[in-house]
Amino acid sequence: MPARRCRNLSQLILYLLFIYKMIKINAGKPILAPMAGITGYPFRKIALKYGAGFCFTEMVSAIGFLHNDKASLELVEAGKDIEKTGIQLFGNSPGILAQAAEKAAGIGFKVVDINMGCPVKKVVKTGAGSAILKDTKEFSLIVKTVRRAIKDCIFTIKIRSGFDGSSINFMEIGKIAESFGVDAVFFHPRTKSLMFGGIADHSLTKKLKDAVAIPVYASGDIFTVDDAIRVKTLTGADGVMFARGAIGKPWIFTEYLDAGSPPAKKDLTDIRLKTGIIIELMEEMSLFYGEKRGHKLIRPHLYGFLRGFKGSKGKRSEVNNAQNGKELVNILKMVTDEVEFA
């Protein structure tokens, strides 16, 4: 960021300190965004292996985490990758969120993110997620309270542009976050009411980036390497987050890093190599969740991988009807053979 964007020397120092922290944990590279039902430990492990610089857990209930709820503890499993993993918490109580953030920092998480963008009804109706954007006083209290609880931890927030078309307030939210010591903003330029429809308007990301001194990371409609390059160039964002674009394509991070230069390691245009990575992910999920549950949870990744191949709709039906891992592997190998011998 040019020094002129920082309104005074202290802000410049804080910005450079944050960048130094992020470089230490490798978060300047492409980031895997938090996604419910997707970014469990096995997928994060594979994404980090294939180029992600940093990743986030699925959205975790602050109350469940504090009460050592079994499901919540499974979501925060990070193994030896905890240095490259941030925890994303959600809730509506400043005190509970602060306690959960403090606990997360205590067990080794270097980055704590508060979700203030989830548009899903069951989250919003509790006053959490994007519902927080409706009340700037409550937002201010949350960031102030969490910041005090984790003074030595990187504290970030993930937000949308507003709750609906009549309350687009991301600029005000961003400036409040900056004033209370939030270290960075992950920004998805859609309103809650749009859900995942319409188009993510990254001209808004540029506006936010230009308005605040703290780092801004771009999220939303980044499905390909070209999307990531275009958005980063347009916005001047400090980094990009891959979300749906990484489902079924955990190698997209390496492709992004290799863009415009010779591949650093392996040629990831090779279909057999990509098939092998998906099989590797399936094996990791079976080990972590058990075979039956693992095969259910791998399906979104298989759908994402198969999209674009000839006869992908039929292959998706085959995936749904598969009885075990061996059958899923055979489906993938058949796809590979069909591509190679076409």
C-alpha positions in Angstrom: 0.0 0.0 0.0 1.4 3.5 -0.9 2.2 5.5 2.2 -0.1 8.3 1.1 -3.1 6.0 1.8 -2.2 5.9 5.5 -3.5 9.1 7.1 -0.6 9.3 9.6 2.6 7.6 10.6 1.0 5.4 13.3 -1.4 3.9 10.8 1.5 3.2 8.4 3.4 1.5 11.2 0.3 -0.6 12.1 -0.2 -1.5 8.5 3.4 -2.6 8.0 3.3 -4.6 11.3 0.2 -6.4 10.1 1.8 -7.3 6.7 4.8 -8.6 8.6 2.6 -10.8 10.8 0.8 -12.1 7.7 4.0 -12.8 5.8 5.2 -14.9 8.8 2.1 -17.1 8.6 2.2 -17.1 4.8 -1.2 -15.4 4.4 0.0 -13.1 1.7 -0.5 -16.0 -0.7 -3.9 -17.1 -1.9 -6.3 -18.0 0.9 -8.9 -20.7 1.2 -12.1 -19.1 2.4 -14.3 -20.6 5.2 -17.2 -22.6 3.7 -19.8 -24.6 5.7 -19.6 -28.3 4.9 -16.5 -27.8 2.8 -13.5 -26.5 4.6 -13.1 -29.3 7.2 -9.6 -30.4 8.2 -9.1 -32.9 5.2 -9.8 -30.3 2.5 -7.7 -27.6 4.3 -4.8 -30.1 4.5 -4.9 -30.8 0.8 -5.4 -27.1 -0.2 -2.3 -26.2 1.9 -0.4 -29.0 0.2 -1.3 -27.7 -3.2 -0.5 -24.0 -2.9 -2.9 -22.3 -0.4 -0.9 -19.9 1.7 -3.5 -19.9 4.5 -6.9 -21.3 5.2 -9.9 -20.9 7.5 -12.0 -23.4 9.4 -15.7 -23.7 8.6 -17.8 -21.2 10.5 -17.8 -22.3 14.2 -20.4 -21.4 16.8 -18.8 -19.4 19.5 -21.1 -20.9 22.1 -20.5 -24.5 20.9 -16.8 -23.9 20.9 -16.8 -22.6 24.4 -18.9 -25.6 25.6 -16.6 -28.1 23.8 -19.4 -29.2 21.6 -18.2 -32.3 19.7 -19.2 -31.0 16.3 -17.5 -27.6 17.0 -14.3 -29.3 18.2 -14.2 -31.4 15.0 -14.5 -28.2 12.9 -11.5 -26.5 14.6 -9.2 -29.5 14.2 -6.1 -28.3 12.5 -3.3 -30.8 13.4 0.2 -29.6 12.5 -1.3 -26.9 10.2 -2.6 -24.7 13.0 0.1 -22.1 12.1 -1.5 -21.7 8.7 -5.1 -21.9 9.8 -7.5 -19.2 11.1 -10.6 -19.9 13.1 -13.8 -18.3 12.0 -16.4 -17.7 14.7 -20.0 -16.7 14.6 -22.4 -15.5 17.2 -24.4 -12.4 18.3 -23.0 -11.8 21.8 -19.9 -9.5 22.1 -18.9 -11.3 25.4 -19.3 -14.8 24.1 -17.4 -14.0 20.9 -14.6 -12.4 22.9 -14.4 -15.5 25.2 -14.3 -17.8 22.2 -11.7 -15.7 20.5 -9.6 -15.8 23.6 -9.9 -19.6 23.9 -8.9 -20.0 20.2 -5.8 -17.9 20.7 -5.0 -19.9 23.7 -5.0 -23.2 21.8 -2.7 -21.9 19.1 -4.7 -20.1 16.4 -2.8 -17.0 15.2 -5.8 -15.5 13.3 -9.3 -15.2 14.6 -12.0 -14.1 12.2 -15.6 -13.1 13.1 -18.2 -13.9 10.5 -20.4 -10.9 9.7 -21.4 -11.9 6.2 -23.2 -15.2 6.3 -26.5 -14.8 4.5 -28.1 -18.1 5.6 -31.5 -17.8 7.2 -30.8 -20.0 10.2 -27.7 -17.9 11.1 -29.2 -14.5 10.4 -32.3 -15.1 12.4 -30.2 -15.5 15.6 -28.7 -12.1 15.0 -25.4 -13.5 13.8 -23.6 -13.4 10.4 -24.8 -10.6 8.1 -27.5 -9.6 10.6 -24.7 -7.8 12.5 -24.3 -5.3 9.6 -27.8 -3.9 10.3 -26.7 -2.4 13.6 -23.4 -0.4 13.6 -23.6 0.1 17.4 -23.7 -3.6 17.9 -21.0 -4.1 15.3 -18.8 -1.6 17.1 -19.3 -3.3 20.5 -18.4 -6.7 19.0 -15.1 -5.6 17.4 -14.2 -3.5 20.4 -14.8 -6.4 22.8 -13.1 -9.0 20.7 -10.1 -6.8 20.1 -9.5 -6.3 23.8 -9.7 -10.0 24.4 -7.0 -11.0 21.8 -4.5 -8.1 21.9 -1.6 -10.3 20.6 -3.6 -12.2 17.9 -4.4 -11.2 14.4 -8.1 -10.2 14.4 -10.0 -10.1 11.1 -13.7 -9.8 10.0 -15.5 -11.1 7.0 -18.3 -8.9 5.8 -20.7 -8.2 2.9 -21.5 -4.9 1.3 -24.7 -4.6 3.5 -27.8 -6.3 4.6 -29.9 -5.4 1.5 -30.0 -2.8 -1.3 -31.3 -0.1 1.0 -28.6 -0.5 3.6 -25.3 -0.8 1.8 -23.0 0.4 4.6 -19.7 -1.4 4.0 -17.7 1.8 4.0 -19.0 2.9 7.4 -18.4 -0.7 8.7 -14.9 -0.8 7.3 -14.0 2.6 8.9 -15.4 1.5 12.3 -13.4 -1.7 12.1 -10.2 0.2 11.4 -10.9 2.6 14.3 -11.3 -0.3 16.8 -8.1 -2.1 15.7 -9.4 -4.8 13.4 -6.3 -6.0 11.5 -7.9 -6.8 8.1 -11.2 -7.1 6.3 -12.3 -10.0 4.0 -14.8 -8.5 1.8 -17.6 -10.1 -0.3 -19.2 -7.3 -2.4 -22.8 -8.7 -2.3 -25.6 -7.8 0.1 -27.1 -10.5 2.3 -30.4 -10.3 0.3 -28.5 -11.3 -2.9 -27.3 -14.5 -1.2 -25.0 -15.9 -4.0 -27.1 -14.5 -6.9 -26.2 -11.6 -9.1 -22.6 -10.6 -9.6 -20.1 -9.7 -7.0 -19.4 -6.0 -7.6 -15.6 -5.6 -7.0 -15.7 -1.9 -7.8 -17.0 -1.8 -4.2 -13.9 -3.8 -3.1 -11.7 -1.1 -4.7 -13.7 1.6 -2.9 -13.2 -0.1 0.4 -9.5 -0.6 -0.3 -9.0 3.0 -1.1 -11.0 4.2 2.0 -9.2 2.3 4.8 -5.6 1.9 5.8 -6.0 -1.7 7.0 -5.6 -4.5 4.4 -8.6 -5.6 2.4 -8.9 -9.1 0.9 -11.2 -9.8 -2.1 -13.8 -12.6 -2.0 -16.7 -13.5 -4.2 -17.0 -14.8 -7.8 -13.4 -15.8 -7.9 -13.8 -19.1 -9.7 -10.6 -19.2 -11.9 -7.1 -18.0 -11.9 -8.1 -15.4 -14.4 -10.8 -14.2 -12.1 -8.3 -13.8 -9.3 -5.8 -11.9 -11.3 -8.6 -9.6 -12.7 -10.0 -8.9 -9.3 -6.7 -8.2 -7.7 -5.6 -5.9 -10.5 -9.0 -4.0 -10.5 -9.2 -3.6 -6.7 -5.6 -3.3 -5.5 -6.6 -5.8 -2.8 -3.9 -7.2 -0.5 -4.9 -10.7 -1.4 -7.6 -13.0 -2.8 -9.8 -15.7 -1.2 -10.8 -18.7 -3.2 -14.2 -20.1 -2.0 -16.5 -22.0 -4.4 -13.7 -21.8 -7.0 -11.6 -24.2 -5.0 -14.3 -26.9 -4.6 -13.1 -29.9 -6.7 -10.0 -27.9 -7.6 -7.7 -27.7 -4.6 -4.8 -27.2 -7.0 -6.2 -23.8 -8.1 -3.8 -22.1 -5.5 -0.7 -23.5 -7.2 -2.1 -22.5 -10.6 -2.6 -19.0 -9.3 0.9 -18.8 -7.9 2.3 -20.2 -11.2 0.3 -17.8 -13.4 2.6 -16.0 -15.9 5.6 -18.1 -15.1 6.8 -21.7 -15.7 5.2 -24.2 -13.3 7.2 -24.3 -10.1 6.7 -28.0 -9.5 4.4 -30.2 -11.5 2.3 -29.6 -14.6 -1.2 -29.4 -13.2 -2.7 -29.4 -16.6 -2.3 -33.2 -16.5 -5.7 -34.8 -15.9 -4.2 -37.9 -14.3 -2.4 -35.8 -11.7 -5.6 -33.9 -10.9 -7.5 -37.1 -10.6 -4.9 -38.4 -8.2 -5.3 -35.3 -6.0 -9.0 -35.8 -5.8 -8.5 -39.4 -4.9 -6.0 -38.2 -2.2 -8.6 -35.9 -0.8 -11.2 -38.7 -0.8 -8.7 -40.9 1.2 -8.1 -38.1 3.7 -11.8 -37.6 4.2 -12.4 -41.3 4.7 -9.6 -41.4 7.3 -10.9 -38.3 9.2 -14.7 -38.8 9.0 -14.9 -42.6 8.5 -15.6 -44.1 5.1 -19.4 -43.7 5.0 -19.5 -40.1 6.1 -16.4 -39.3 4.1 -17.9 -40.5 0.9 -20.9 -38.3 1.5 -18.8 -35.2 2.2 -16.6 -35.8 -0.8 -19.5 -35.4 -3.2 -19.4 -31.6 -3.7 -15.7 -31.9 -4.6 -16.5 -34.7 -7.1 -19.3 -32.6 -8.6 -16.9 -29.6 -8.9 -14.2 -31.8 -10.5 -16.5 -33.4 -13.0 -18.1 -30.1 -14.1 -17.2 -29.4 -17.7 -16.3 -32.9 -18.7 -18.4 -34.6 -21.4 -21.3 -36.5 -19.9 -20.7 -34.9 -16.5 -24.4 -35.0 -15.6 -24.4 -38.8 -16.0 -21.2 -39.1 -14.0 -22.8 -37.1 -11.2 -25.6 -39.6 -11.1 -23.0 -42.4 -10.9 -21.4 -40.6 -8.0 -24.7 -40.4 -6.2 -25.3 -44.1 -6.7 -21.8 -45.3 -5.8 -21.8 -47.6 -2.8 -18.2 -47.3 -1.7 -14.9 -45.7 -2.3 -13.8 -48.2 -4.8 -16.7 -47.4 -7.0 -16.0 -43.7 -6.7 -12.3 -44.2 -7.7 -13.4 -46.3 -10.7 -15.6 -43.4 -11.9 -12.7 -41.0 -11.6 -10.4 -43.3 -13.5 -12.9 -43.8 -16.2 -13.2 -40.0 -16.7 -9.4 -39.8 -16.8 -9.2 -42.6 -19.5 -11.9 -41.0 -21.6 -10.0 -37.6 -21.6 -6.6 -39.2 -22.3 -7.8 -41.4 -25.1 -10.3 -39.0 -26.7 
